[in-house]
Amino acid sequence: MVQNSGIQCYNCKEYGHVARECQKPKRAKDAAYHREKMLLCKQEEAGIQLNAEQADWKD
């Protein structure tokens, strides 16, 4: 059994489940999401090595 207590949902930002298991309606991606995505893309273009978490999130 996987312990989900430390896992945060990207949809509702609550702990204990992941977005695909979230019972709340899908949330529109906000400005912070797009700002983070753009920053990661710019870092990659500049040749800055992304860590595994950043690389997975960017996709």
C-alpha positions in Angstrom: 0.0 0.0 0.0 1.3 3.4 -1.0 1.2 6.1 1.7 -0.2 9.3 0.2 -0.1 11.6 3.2 2.9 13.6 1.8 1.5 13.8 -1.7 -0.1 17.1 -2.8 -2.8 17.3 -5.5 -1.9 19.7 -8.3 -5.6 20.3 -8.9 -6.9 21.4 -5.5 -3.6 21.8 -3.6 -4.8 19.5 -0.8 -2.7 16.6 0.6 -3.4 12.9 0.5 -4.3 12.3 -3.2 -3.1 13.1 -6.7 -4.8 15.2 -9.4 -6.2 12.2 -11.3 -7.9 11.0 -8.1 -9.2 14.4 -7.2 -13.0 14.7 -6.8 -13.1 18.4 -7.3 -13.6 19.9 -10.8 -10.5 20.5 -12.9 -9.0 23.9 -12.1 -8.0 26.3 -14.8 -4.3 26.8 -15.0 -3.5 30.0 -13.3 -0.8 32.7 -13.9 1.6 31.0 -11.5 1.4 27.8 -13.5 2.2 29.5 -16.7 5.0 31.7 -15.1 6.7 28.5 -13.8 6.4 26.7 -17.1 7.9 29.7 -19.0 10.7 30.0 -16.5 11.6 26.3 -16.9 11.5 26.6 -20.7 13.8 29.6 -20.6 16.2 27.8 -18.3 16.3 24.8 -20.6 16.9 27.1 -23.7 19.8 28.8 -21.8 21.4 25.5 -21.2 20.7 25.3 -17.5 20.4 21.7 -16.4 16.9 21.0 -14.9 16.6 18.6 -12.0 14.4 15.5 -12.4 11.4 17.0 -10.8 11.6 20.2 -13.0 12.1 18.1 -16.2 9.1 15.9 -15.4 6.9 18.9 -14.6 7.8 20.7 -17.8 6.4 17.9 -19.9 
